[in-house]
């Protein structure tokens, strides 16, 4: 069945683990993710960006997710990732999503509150939950493109007023993660601002926090891509031990997208390199889907700690 993330987050906060929010845009990715969730009995959030919605179309994605629910029997939350305005949030709410993110981080604090509250008011009338954002992550992912110069850490001094004024159900913060596969410069030691997370947790006790841009850029998949014609020698992600630490704190939702792309691409490239005569999409998409399933199961068990927590 389709569910909101409200109960998921309550249990995750109390249990000291996080829920994986995995971006989807085609059948094979949805199948790989949901099969892994079923195998590990993990709660699950499937999230859709504006770019994915444009590529696959809203109706196709919803029907694929409905099929996944029927196939696995799992409760699944469907979430809009980085909604940039009220209109796209409204469209997704009206179209069956159970959760939306309104990303007003590019606006002033006052305008961010105004826009976020507008979405919250509409969503809550429909029984849909809302994620807001304070602080700006650097990097590129679909329509999100923020330079390092324009990025900013979340100010813990603003979180209480923001949550109180908007009524949001969860809050995405910026503590050093970033979108894309190049999260840190070559030679730069990956580091997250856990001091900011700790201060936010003190100011918002029991409130679910979200990390965006949290792919670890698995070296195995990067190496496989490079072996078969890629050029990603400087791809560096967030160390998994840091994500585990965040999951034990106030972080209840960790977004993963780039790792899925890398896993799928690595499987497809390897297969086509080893079988250049194959032209049937079923032949080369199958190893991509298998990589997705293995990756997501690994994340759920060894990073998020949410295995066995499906309800």
Secondary structure, 3 states (H helix, E strand, C coil): CECCCHHHHHHHHHHCCCEEEEECCCHHHHHHHHHHHHHHCCCEEEEEEHHHHHHHCHHHHHHHHHHHHHHHCCCEEEEEEEECCHHHHHHHHHCCCCEEEECCCCCCHHHHHHHHHHHHHHHHHCCCEEEEEECECCEEECCEEECCCCCECCCHHHHHHHHHHHCCCEEEECCCCCECCECCCCCCCCCCCHHHHHHHHHHCCCCCEEECCCCCCCHHHHHHHHHCCCCCCCCECCCHHHHHHHHHCCEEEEEECHHHHHHHHHHHHHHHHHCCCCCCHHHHHHHHHHHHHHHHHHHHHHHHCCCCCCC
